Amino acid sequence: MPATGALPPHMPTTDSLVRDEFWSWWRWLQPEWRETPPATYPLTKEDRELAEDDWEGVDASGNNGIINVMAYLLFWGMRVVQTGAGRQEWIDALCDVEWVLSKMLEQ
């Protein structure tokens, strides 16, 4: 994962790398108060219990911002459909991104 938190330049070639790249990147984008240490495992329901009102710390900057996250999820989902592998990991990612976006919209 690039230290800049940038969108991976290409879709990884294995299901585990697709998952690991996403979680490493997504965790990097989170505000500090969310306390998501660098790791490649999914954020869970328990990680969504602590919520502050300040979502300005979501570091999805760049030309497309949060759209990059959505694009990665789209391509990951297409891979899930093609290979049949990693469906639950993809759903876990969708759940966390949906939660973050809903909190951002509440702000």
KAPECOR-V46047 format. One record per run of one state. SS is the DSSP state (H for helix, E for strand, - for the rest). FROM is the first residue (numbers start at 1). TO is the last residue. If there is no record, write none. Layout:
BEGIN
SS,FROM,TO  SS,FROM,TO
END
This chain:
BEGIN
-,1,14  H,15,29  -,30,31  H,32,34  -,35,44  H,45,48  -,49,65  H,66,83  -,84,86  H,87,106  -,107,107
END
